[in-house]
Amino acid sequence: MQFVLAGFTHDTGFRVFAFEQMGEDRVWTKWTVRADLALARRYGIHIQELPLLCRGVLDRRVDNSGASSLTFTEDEMRVWASDREAAREANKRKKPPRPAHTDHTGSIVPTSGS
């Protein structure tokens, strides 16, 4: 199932993202995912990343209880931040060390006609 971002609203320290999903029966279902902006800042999550991360909350939902409102929890943010840091560390280990800076400017040649 695919979710389409329909917009967002603000609700006292939260950004509430609205999504729509077309079911196999071709009926659209509305969903919302709340994200605490203070927690997002604490875990280094940029505001631009929140829509995709909130869609991930919808993708990972395990029940079909009919609940149409979910929350991007602190635990999920913590896991995301930890995974991001692990990826950064792995990336640093893969990169070869940068060569020392050397000066390759050569000689300065005066121009004629002065």
Rosetta blueprint (number, residue, H / E / L):
1 M L
2 Q L
3 F E
4 V E
5 L E
6 A E
7 G E
8 F E
9 T E
10 H E
11 D E
12 T L
13 G L
14 F E
15 R E
16 V E
17 F E
18 A E
19 F E
20 E E
21 Q E
22 M E
23 G L
24 E L
25 D L
26 R L
27 V L
28 W E
29 T E
30 K E
31 W E
32 T E
33 V E
34 R E
35 A E
36 D E
37 L H
38 A H
39 L H
40 A H
41 R H
42 R H
43 Y L
44 G L
45 I L
46 H L
47 I H
48 Q H
49 E H
50 L H
51 P H
52 L H
53 L H
54 C H
55 R H
56 G H
57 V H
58 L H
59 D H
60 R H
61 R L
62 V L
63 D L
64 N L
65 S L
66 G L
67 A L
68 S L
69 S E
70 L E
71 T E
72 F E
73 T L
74 E H
75 D H
76 E H
77 M H
78 R H
79 V H
80 W H
81 A H
82 S H
83 D H
84 R H
85 E H
86 A H
87 A H
88 R H
89 E H
90 A H
91 N H
92 K H
93 R H
94 K H
95 K L
96 P L
97 P L
98 R L
99 P L
100 A L
101 H L
102 T L
103 D L
104 H L
105 T L
106 G L
107 S L
108 I L
109 V L
110 P L
111 T L
112 S L
113 G L
114 S L
